[in-house]
Every structure is written in C-alpha cells, then in structure tokens.
Amino acid sequence: MKKIVALVLALALSLSLTSAFALEPLSIIATENPHAEVLQLVEDDLKELGYELQLTVVSDYVVENPATAAGDVMANFFQHIPYLASYNADASEADQLVAVIYTHFEPMALYAGTKTSLDEIAEGDTIAVPNDPVNENRALLLLQNAGLIKLPEGTTLESTCTPIDIVENPYNLEIVELNAELIPGSRADVAYAVINGNNATLVDLIPNVDGLYVEAADSEAAQAYVNIVVVKPENAEADWVKALEKVIYTQKVYDLIVNAGFAPTFTPAE
C-alpha cells in the first residue's frame, strides 16, 4: 500500500512539474527570408521565456493576414507598413490587424534579366513587376526614379498606380505584371525584373550588390516600407508580443538582417 501511495505521489509530482514547465504555444506564419530565418534564430530564446515557436512558412503574400485575423495563427511576419494599410482598408472591422514590432527595411531593386546593364535598354524591352497594388506602385516609382518611365504628377508611395497610369514611356517598355514570388524565376523571360528584397535573397541576390538600380537607404521608401510583425488588436500588449520583441531586438538578429543585405530599423538591446 505504501508503495502505491508513493507511486501516486511521484506521478502527481511529475505531472505538476511538467505542467509548471510547459511552454505556451506561439504560432506565427511568415515568408522565408529573412522573416522565417529571424524566427528560427530566436526559437531557443523564446523557449527560455516560456514559449514554444510554432512556425508556418509560406511563399506568397495571400494567406498570412487572413490566417492571423481568423485566429488560425497568433501573428504574422512578412509585410511592410503600406501592405498592412492596404489590407486593413479592405478588411472588415473584425478582421483589422495592427503592427507591433518594427524590424527592417528591404530595398526593392531592378535586376538583370536577359540584359545585364541599364545601358543595354532598348525599344520594347520587357520589365517584370509585382502585381499586388502596393508593391506594383512602388515598383513603378522605382522605374520612374531610374529615369525609365514617368507617372502622373503627384504620385506618391500611397498611390496605387498600374502600367495604364504611365504618362511617359520613351522606350515603349512592356510592363509584365506577375506574382512577386514568381518574378525571380522569370528573369530569363524578361529584359529586367523588379524584385522585392525578401524574394531576391531567396535566389541569392543582394539588393545593394546585384541590383542595377536600388531604393536608397535614406529614401522615403526606406522610412515607409519597414517590415513588421502583425497581430490582432487585442493581442498588441500581450506578454508573448513583449517576449517576441525582446528576442528580436538583439545583436544576433541585427547581424542576420545586415548579412542578408537589408537595413535593420532597431538598435540591439545587447
């Protein structure tokens, strides 16, 4: 009888300790580079703070916000501020999301396709650009700044220009609209390609090294297109958000972002 009591007590103690040290799940959906890499880098640090990272990695920009709004995941990490604003403008009040952690700027750049220099540009050349409203407008502004096209006067980062809005096109360039994640693999089919920073690094392109024309670090785009961790409004002050911010705002994450060719927008806490 004493042995049975001892076993019961031991089991109860074991269950108690297991419960005491159980990690809270922290589910996040993210695109691959550098977003998922950042989260994987801090996975053990989150464990030390009591959280078990449950990471879902995707390659497009379609499912992340709806999944977060629906509560399928607790947060997402893939987008910049204007992209979130565009989503919120079309989302219902119940599906609104907020930014909680500001991390880095990923320069958009114009890369070589079948042509290796802007000096080679010719009549009728094709240029691939992302087809989502925010990034397409941004890509067209990049082409304007490079002197290749002209958009309506007053066009800003908040505009939603498409190729039909181009007012001057001296080379009669053909703008090819593609899903952002497909553009790196389509460079053999176009003369040039405008590629988002994270999609560029997936094919080992570094914006400030390989780009033929790149958004400047001191540009309006650098201030506006900061990448963010996004959650539902009611979770903005949650302890797990504070824990995630703590492990992201570190020197090793700062270094990872720099080594990926991007610009951190925070000062490391360590």
C-alpha positions as CSV (number, residue, x, y, z in Angstrom):
1,M,0.0,0.0,0.0
2,K,2.8,2.4,0.9
3,K,4.4,1.6,-2.5
4,I,1.2,2.5,-4.3
5,V,0.9,5.8,-2.4
6,A,4.5,6.6,-3.1
7,L,4.0,5.9,-6.8
8,V,0.8,8.1,-6.9
9,L,2.6,10.9,-5.2
10,A,5.6,10.6,-7.6
11,L,3.3,10.7,-10.6
12,A,1.4,13.7,-9.2
13,L,4.7,15.5,-8.6
14,S,5.9,14.6,-12.1
15,L,2.7,15.9,-13.7
16,S,2.9,19.1,-11.6
17,L,6.5,19.7,-12.7
18,T,5.6,19.0,-16.3
19,S,2.7,21.5,-16.1
20,A,4.9,24.1,-14.4
21,F,7.5,24.0,-17.2
22,A,5.0,23.6,-20.1
23,L,5.7,26.0,-22.9
24,E,3.0,28.3,-24.2
25,P,2.5,27.8,-28.0
26,L,3.4,30.9,-30.1
27,S,2.1,30.3,-33.6
28,I,3.5,32.6,-36.4
29,I,3.1,32.5,-40.2
30,A,6.0,34.0,-42.1
31,T,7.7,34.1,-45.5
32,E,11.1,32.5,-45.9
33,N,13.9,35.0,-45.9
34,P,14.7,36.8,-43.7
35,H,11.4,36.5,-41.7
36,A,11.4,32.8,-41.0
37,E,15.2,32.9,-40.5
38,V,14.8,35.5,-37.8
39,L,12.2,33.5,-36.0
40,Q,14.2,30.3,-36.3
41,L,17.2,32.1,-34.9
42,V,15.3,33.2,-31.8
43,E,13.4,29.9,-31.2
44,D,15.6,28.8,-28.3
45,D,15.5,32.3,-26.8
46,L,11.7,32.1,-26.8
47,K,11.8,28.7,-25.0
48,E,13.8,30.4,-22.3
49,L,11.0,32.9,-21.9
50,G,8.4,30.1,-21.8
51,Y,7.2,30.0,-25.4
52,E,7.2,27.2,-28.0
53,L,7.5,28.6,-31.5
54,Q,5.1,27.0,-34.0
55,L,6.3,28.4,-37.3
56,T,4.4,28.1,-40.6
57,V,6.5,29.1,-43.7
58,V,4.8,30.2,-46.9
59,S,6.0,31.7,-50.2
60,D,3.2,34.1,-51.1
61,Y,1.6,37.2,-49.6
62,V,-2.0,35.9,-49.7
63,V,-2.8,33.8,-46.7
64,E,-0.9,35.5,-43.8
65,N,-3.3,38.3,-42.9
66,P,-6.5,36.3,-43.2
67,A,-5.0,33.5,-41.1
68,T,-4.0,36.0,-38.4
69,A,-7.4,37.7,-38.4
70,A,-9.2,34.4,-38.2
71,G,-7.1,33.3,-35.2
72,D,-5.5,30.4,-37.0
73,V,-2.1,31.9,-36.0
74,M,-1.2,34.4,-33.4
75,A,1.0,36.6,-35.6
76,N,2.5,37.0,-39.0
77,F,5.8,38.4,-40.2
78,F,6.1,39.1,-43.9
79,Q,4.8,42.6,-44.8
80,H,5.7,46.2,-44.6
81,I,3.5,49.1,-43.3
82,P,1.8,50.1,-46.6
83,Y,0.9,46.5,-47.3
84,L,-0.8,46.2,-43.9
85,A,-2.6,49.6,-44.5
86,S,-3.9,48.3,-47.9
87,Y,-5.2,45.1,-46.2
88,N,-6.9,47.0,-43.4
89,A,-8.6,49.3,-45.9
90,D,-10.4,46.4,-47.4
91,A,-10.9,44.3,-44.3
92,S,-13.9,44.3,-42.0
93,E,-13.7,45.8,-38.6
94,A,-13.5,42.4,-37.1
95,D,-10.5,41.5,-39.3
96,Q,-8.4,44.5,-38.7
97,L,-4.7,43.9,-37.7
98,V,-2.0,46.1,-36.1
99,A,1.8,46.3,-36.3
100,V,3.6,45.6,-33.0
101,I,7.3,45.0,-33.8
102,Y,9.2,47.1,-36.4
103,T,12.3,45.2,-37.7
104,H,14.0,46.2,-41.0
105,F,13.8,47.7,-44.5
106,E,14.2,45.5,-47.6
107,P,15.2,47.6,-50.6
108,M,13.3,46.9,-53.8
109,A,15.6,46.8,-56.8
110,L,15.7,46.4,-60.5
111,Y,17.7,43.4,-61.5
112,A,19.1,42.0,-64.8
113,G,17.0,39.6,-66.8
114,T,18.2,38.8,-70.3
115,K,20.1,42.1,-70.2
116,T,22.9,42.8,-67.7
117,S,23.0,46.6,-67.7
118,L,20.7,49.5,-68.0
119,D,23.0,50.8,-70.7
120,E,21.5,48.0,-72.9
121,I,17.9,49.1,-72.5
122,A,16.1,49.3,-75.9
123,E,12.8,49.9,-77.5
124,G,10.1,47.5,-76.4
125,D,12.1,45.8,-73.6
126,T,10.0,43.9,-71.0
127,I,10.2,44.5,-67.3
128,A,8.5,42.3,-64.7
129,V,7.0,44.0,-61.7
130,P,4.9,42.6,-58.7
131,N,1.2,42.6,-59.4
132,D,-0.1,43.4,-55.9
133,P,-1.3,47.1,-55.6
134,V,1.2,48.3,-53.0
135,N,4.3,46.8,-54.5
136,E,3.4,47.5,-58.1
137,N,3.1,51.2,-57.3
138,R,6.4,51.0,-55.5
139,A,8.0,49.2,-58.5
140,L,6.7,51.8,-60.9
141,L,8.1,54.6,-58.7
142,L,11.4,52.8,-58.8
143,L,11.4,52.7,-62.6
144,Q,10.5,56.4,-62.6
145,N,13.4,57.2,-60.3
146,A,15.6,55.3,-62.6
147,G,14.5,57.5,-65.5
148,L,12.8,54.8,-67.5
149,I,9.1,56.0,-67.2
150,K,7.1,58.9,-65.9
151,L,4.0,58.6,-63.7
152,P,1.3,61.2,-63.1
153,E,2.5,64.3,-61.3
154,G,1.9,63.9,-57.5
155,T,2.3,60.1,-57.5
156,T,3.5,59.0,-54.0
157,L,4.1,55.8,-52.1
158,E,0.4,55.9,-51.1
159,S,-0.8,55.9,-54.7
160,T,-1.9,52.8,-56.5
161,C,-0.6,53.3,-60.0
162,T,-0.6,50.5,-62.6
163,P,1.0,50.4,-66.0
164,I,-2.0,52.1,-67.6
165,D,-1.2,55.2,-65.5
166,I,2.2,55.6,-67.1
167,V,2.2,59.0,-68.8
168,E,5.6,58.9,-70.5
169,N,7.3,55.7,-71.7
170,P,10.1,56.8,-74.0
171,Y,11.4,53.2,-74.6
172,N,7.8,51.8,-75.1
173,L,8.7,49.3,-72.3
174,E,6.3,46.4,-71.8
175,I,5.5,46.1,-68.1
176,V,4.8,42.5,-67.2
177,E,2.7,42.0,-64.0
178,L,3.5,38.8,-62.1
179,N,3.0,37.5,-58.6
180,A,6.0,38.8,-56.6
181,E,7.3,35.3,-55.7
182,L,7.3,34.2,-59.4
183,I,9.5,37.1,-60.6
184,P,13.0,35.8,-59.6
185,G,12.3,32.6,-61.7
186,S,11.0,34.6,-64.7
187,R,14.2,36.6,-65.3
188,A,15.1,34.5,-68.3
189,D,11.8,35.7,-70.0
190,V,12.2,39.4,-69.5
191,A,14.9,42.0,-70.1
192,Y,14.8,43.3,-66.5
193,A,12.9,42.5,-63.3
194,V,11.8,44.5,-60.2
195,I,12.1,42.2,-57.2
196,N,11.1,42.6,-53.5
197,G,14.0,42.3,-51.1
198,N,13.0,39.0,-49.5
199,N,12.2,37.3,-52.8
200,A,15.6,38.5,-54.2
201,T,17.6,36.9,-51.3
202,L,15.8,33.5,-52.0
203,V,17.8,33.3,-55.2
204,D,21.0,34.8,-53.7
205,L,20.5,38.3,-55.0
206,I,21.7,41.1,-52.7
207,P,20.0,44.4,-53.5
208,N,22.9,46.7,-52.9
209,V,25.3,44.3,-54.7
210,D,23.4,42.8,-57.6
211,G,20.7,45.5,-58.2
212,L,21.0,47.6,-61.3
213,Y,19.0,50.3,-59.5
214,V,18.1,50.2,-55.8
215,E,16.0,52.1,-53.4
216,A,18.3,54.3,-51.4
217,A,18.7,53.8,-47.6
218,D,17.7,57.4,-47.0
219,S,14.8,57.4,-49.3
220,E,11.1,57.8,-48.4
221,A,10.7,54.2,-49.2
222,A,13.2,53.2,-46.5
223,Q,11.1,55.0,-43.9
224,A,7.8,53.8,-45.2
225,Y,8.4,50.2,-46.1
226,V,9.6,48.9,-42.7
227,N,8.8,45.2,-42.2
228,I,6.6,44.4,-39.2
229,V,5.3,41.7,-37.0
230,V,1.5,41.9,-37.1
231,V,-1.2,40.7,-34.7
232,K,-4.9,41.2,-33.8
233,P,-5.5,44.5,-31.9
234,E,-6.5,42.7,-28.7
235,N,-3.1,41.0,-28.6
236,A,-1.0,44.1,-29.1
237,E,0.0,44.3,-25.4
238,A,0.2,40.6,-24.8
239,D,3.1,39.2,-22.8
240,W,4.1,37.0,-25.8
241,V,4.4,40.0,-28.0
242,K,6.8,41.6,-25.5
243,A,8.7,38.4,-25.3
244,L,9.0,38.2,-29.1
245,E,10.1,41.8,-29.3
246,K,12.8,41.1,-26.7
247,V,14.3,38.2,-28.6
248,I,14.2,40.0,-31.9
249,Y,15.8,43.3,-30.8
250,T,19.1,41.6,-30.2
251,Q,22.5,41.8,-31.8
252,K,22.3,38.4,-33.5
253,V,19.1,39.3,-35.3
254,Y,20.5,42.7,-36.2
255,D,23.6,40.9,-37.7
256,L,21.4,38.4,-39.6
257,I,19.4,41.2,-41.2
258,V,22.6,43.1,-42.2
259,N,24.2,39.9,-43.6
260,A,21.1,39.4,-45.7
261,G,21.7,42.7,-47.3
262,F,18.9,44.6,-45.5
263,A,18.7,47.6,-43.2
264,P,17.7,47.0,-39.5
265,T,15.4,49.7,-38.1
266,F,16.1,49.0,-34.4
267,T,19.0,49.3,-32.1
268,P,20.1,46.0,-30.5
269,A,19.4,45.7,-26.8
270,E,22.5,43.6,-26.2
